[in-house]
């Protein structure tokens, strides 16, 4: 995402996947996506001189930018605000494991990114254990629904292959949930 500051300087805000696409072609079933990524790289190289600062929301993204040729002196880490309130836990019968599942375009890539193959393997491994239940949260859920699920969550698993600032992991730490 490119944005202007008050002083009208161009800032490029990098958030996870967009920095990853600078250095690799993530898996996809849509071959047009590869062409789009290639064109994005060319456009970035042609316009990079106009960008005053590059903001990332986690240190792990810096290496992607530097590897692609961005001057490290222009990179600034800026974390998103995270929610600092705790959630009152509700009693429930099973050990509830929460995971994130993306719904939308390019699901093949998102399944790879969020490690859904690993999650599916864990669900299959525990399918006969009646004491453990797996629930997904999605990008289409309301905040209220997510909070309802978090109130009965015992653990959150996130086997991402490329990640940025993990707001939900931070939230789990604040609420003293296990996160794996």
C-alpha positions in Angstrom: 0.0 0.0 0.0 1.4 3.4 -0.9 0.3 6.4 1.1 1.1 10.1 1.4 2.2 11.7 4.6 1.1 15.1 5.8 4.3 16.5 4.2 3.3 14.9 0.9 6.1 12.3 0.9 5.4 8.9 -0.5 5.5 6.0 2.0 5.2 2.4 1.0 3.6 0.3 3.7 4.6 -3.4 3.4 2.4 -6.0 5.1 3.5 -9.5 4.7 2.6 -11.1 1.4 3.4 -8.0 -0.7 7.1 -8.1 0.5 7.3 -11.8 0.0 6.2 -11.4 -3.7 9.3 -9.3 -4.3 11.6 -12.2 -3.8 9.5 -15.3 -4.7 6.5 -16.4 -6.7 4.3 -18.0 -4.1 2.3 -21.1 -5.2 -0.9 -20.5 -7.1 -3.2 -22.2 -9.6 -3.7 -18.9 -11.4 -0.8 -18.4 -13.9 -1.9 -14.8 -14.6 -0.9 -14.0 -11.0 2.7 -14.7 -11.9 2.5 -12.1 -14.7 0.9 -9.6 -12.3 3.7 -10.2 -9.7 6.3 -9.7 -12.4 4.7 -6.4 -13.5 4.4 -5.2 -9.9 8.1 -5.8 -9.5 8.9 -3.8 -12.6 6.6 -0.9 -11.6 8.2 -0.9 -8.1 11.7 -0.7 -9.5 10.7 2.2 -11.8 9.0 4.2 -9.1 11.2 3.3 -6.0 13.1 6.6 -6.4 10.0 8.5 -5.4 9.4 6.7 -2.2 10.8 8.5 0.9 10.3 5.6 3.4 9.3 2.0 3.5 7.3 1.0 6.5 7.0 -2.7 7.6 4.9 -4.0 10.4 7.5 -6.6 11.5 11.3 -7.0 11.4 11.0 -10.2 9.4 9.9 -8.3 6.3 13.0 -6.1 6.2 15.1 -8.9 4.7 12.7 -9.3 1.8 13.0 -5.6 0.9 16.8 -5.5 1.3 17.1 -8.7 -0.8 15.1 -6.9 -3.5 17.4 -3.9 -3.4 15.7 -1.4 -1.1 18.1 0.8 1.0 17.9 -0.5 4.6 18.2 3.2 5.8 14.8 3.9 4.3 13.0 1.0 6.1 11.1 1.7 9.3 9.3 -0.8 11.5 5.8 0.5 12.5 3.5 -1.9 14.4 -0.2 -1.9 13.9 -2.1 -1.0 17.0 -3.2 -4.1 18.9 -6.1 -4.6 21.1 -5.0 -4.7 24.8 -8.2 -5.7 26.5 -8.6 -9.2 27.8 -11.6 -11.5 27.2 -13.5 -13.1 30.0 -13.3 -16.8 29.4 -16.5 -18.9 29.3 -16.8 -22.4 30.6 -16.9 -25.1 27.9 -16.7 -28.8 27.7 -14.0 -29.5 25.2 -10.4 -28.3 24.6 -11.0 -25.7 21.9 -8.3 -25.1 19.3 -8.8 -22.1 17.1 -7.1 -21.5 13.7 -7.4 -19.0 10.9 -8.9 -19.9 7.5 -9.0 -17.5 4.6 -12.0 -17.3 2.3 -11.7 -15.4 -1.0 -9.6 -15.2 -4.1 -6.5 -17.3 -4.7 -7.4 -19.8 -1.9 -4.7 -22.2 -3.1 -2.0 -19.6 -2.2 -3.7 -18.6 1.0 -4.0 -22.2 2.1 -0.2 -22.5 1.6 0.5 -19.2 3.3 -1.6 -20.0 6.4 -0.4 -23.6 6.6 -3.9 -25.1 6.2 -2.4 -28.4 5.1 -0.7 -28.6 8.5 -4.0 -27.7 10.3 -5.9 -30.3 8.3 -3.3 -32.9 9.2 -3.7 -32.0 12.9 -7.5 -32.1 12.7 -7.3 -35.6 11.0 -4.8 -36.8 13.7 -7.3 -35.8 16.5 -10.5 -36.7 14.8 -11.3 -39.5 17.1 -10.5 -37.6 20.3 -13.8 -36.3 21.6 -12.1 -34.0 24.1 -10.6 -31.7 21.4 -12.6 -29.5 19.0 -11.1 -27.4 16.2 -12.8 -24.1 15.1 -11.8 -21.7 12.4 -12.0 -18.0 12.3 -12.2 -16.4 8.9 -11.6 -13.1 7.3 -15.4 -12.8 6.7 -16.4 -13.0 10.4 -17.6 -10.1 12.4 -15.4 -8.9 15.3 -18.3 -9.9 17.7 -18.3 -13.5 16.4 -14.5 -13.7 16.7 -14.7 -12.5 20.3 -17.4 -15.1 21.0 -15.0 -17.8 19.8 -12.0 -16.4 21.6 -14.0 -16.6 24.9 -14.1 -20.4 24.6 -10.6 -20.9 23.1 -7.9 -22.8 24.8 -5.2 -22.7 22.1 -4.6 -21.0 18.8 -2.5 -22.6 16.1 -0.9 -20.5 13.3 1.6 -22.5 11.2 2.2 -19.7 8.7 4.9 -20.0 6.1 5.4 -16.2 5.9 4.2 -13.9 8.5 4.2 -10.3 9.7 3.1 -8.7 13.0 0.9 -11.4 14.4 -2.0 -9.4 16.0 -4.0 -12.5 17.0 -0.9 -14.1 18.6 -0.2 -10.9 20.6 -3.9 -10.9 21.6 -3.6 -14.6 22.8 -0.6 -13.6 24.9 -2.6 -10.8 26.5 -5.5 -13.1 27.3 -3.1 -15.9 28.4 -4.2 -18.4 25.6 -1.7 -20.9 24.3 -0.6 -20.1 20.8 1.4 -22.6 18.7 
